[in-house]
Amino acid sequence: MIGSKKTKEEPKLSFADRLGKVKSMFVSAYNEADSLSKEMLADIEKDKETIKTIEIRIANTSELMKNTEAYMNKLKEFI
């Protein structure tokens, strides 16, 4: 026949094969979630280090500020 195409039917997968595909999808999803979790933990650790650095800078600046105020008070006595 002109214009008729035979369609090839794909063989139907067994229940075990279908279950295997489902399990594979869950394993992939788990692996992606695990990777994301590790990436987020690394980002948190990096941010904690940044916070520590900032806290040290704040402490140093606060100490310098106290010293400056003490120096200014001594200078004020001369004015």
Sequence and secondary structure as in RCSB ss.txt:
>XXXX:A:sequence
MIGSKKTKEEPKLSFADRLGKVKSMFVSAYNEADSLSKEMLADIEKDKETIKTIEIRIANTSELMKNTEAYMNKL
KEFI
>XXXX:A:secstr
 TT           HHHHHHHHHHHHHHHHHHHHHHHHHHHHHHHHHHHHHHHHHHHHHHHHHHHHHHHHHHHHH
HHH 
